[in-house]
Amino acid sequence: MSKKSNIIMKYLSGKLRCAEFAVTNACIARCTFCNIWKQQPKIFVDKDKALVAIDRMADFGVSHMCLTGGEPLLHPHIVEFVEKASKRDINNAMLIAAPQLLLRDEMTKRLAAAGCDLVSISFDSADPETLSRSRQIENLMGIMENALTAVRHDGLQSMASVLIWNGNADKMEAVCAKAVELGFDYISLNYPTFSESDVYELGGEGIDMSKESLIQALEVATALKETRKYPIINLAGSMRNIIDYLKEPTSAKFPCRGGVRVMFLDWFFNMHPCMQLPDVLGCIHDMEESDLFLPVCNKCNMSWYRDLSAFFHGARSLPLIYEAFRTAGKFL
């Protein structure tokens, strides 16, 4: 079965789930809106336990997985994790902040051979100096250009992972235009939020922005999406849902299904409903599928979880499903 067929079959059967798997808290970047790089000791998931964990998630219906960290490319067995996910027909993406790692040890060739479906690179500004400063990596845009050349050469798909923050909230179109100029295939927009988790520490001055500023940025992003000029994967309907949530949380049409349909596995192999909450559903090696449960949540605007959750609300989700297919026809 192909990965796309697996997603469709799982969705139609009501068993589809999506997961993020953080394989290490080690990171090269020193982002101003993340404290994971400060954590000690540095942890790298055990290879054999991680392979079992991927099998377990596949058994639970996980058909889309994002490998993250810290910096996932620092894990010595990351290619084997991609290969395992591919063998289980799991569509897999990788979120990285240090694209220079793609240029070492024939990494792009190895990832392509292992079945990596998408390389997502953090991209937060169209201005080279601001971009380097936000991640504390010198000449980051130049490195990114070289990495994208290697990504394209070896047949991988790429996505600019754009966090909305104080440095770009009023420059959404400039960021999208630069991402296209650099050669990214897709653009994803991440909505800033402060984490309540001691494991996945998100926050900082960079994303300490007013609700009004974020709403304005999302309204611009929604308008850009509707022009179909830029390959933004966030659905307009989902972004409107977040705008509604920010204006009045109870007015959100699609609450989060974190813990049921979308989940986060940390480097201790603990499963969480999402990376933002401290709640632990259990250890992946001891859990049963029935343990994947949490009452519908409406506590934050975490993009990956809220956007994917919008597909799991029955008939209400049909307009979003139609929009997703229309978007896929344009950009995939």
Buried (B, 14 or more C-beta within 10 A) or exposed (E): EEBBEBBBBBBEEEBBBBBBBBBBBBBBBEBBBBBBBEBEEEBBBEBEEBBBBBBBBBEBBBBBBBBBBBBBBBBEBBBBBBBBBBBBBBBBBBBBBBBBBBBEEEBBBBBBBBBBBBBBBBBBBBBBEBBBBBBBBEEBBEBBBBBBBBBBEBEBBBBBBBBBBBBBBEBBBEBBBBBBEBBBBBBBBBBBBEBBBEBBBBBBEBBEBEEEBBBBBBBBBBEBBEEEEBBBBBBBBBBBBBBBBBEEEEEBBBBBBBBBBBBBBBBBBBBBBBBBBEBBBBBBEEBEEEBBEBEEBBBBBBBBBBBBBBBBBEEEBEEBBEBBEEBEEEBE
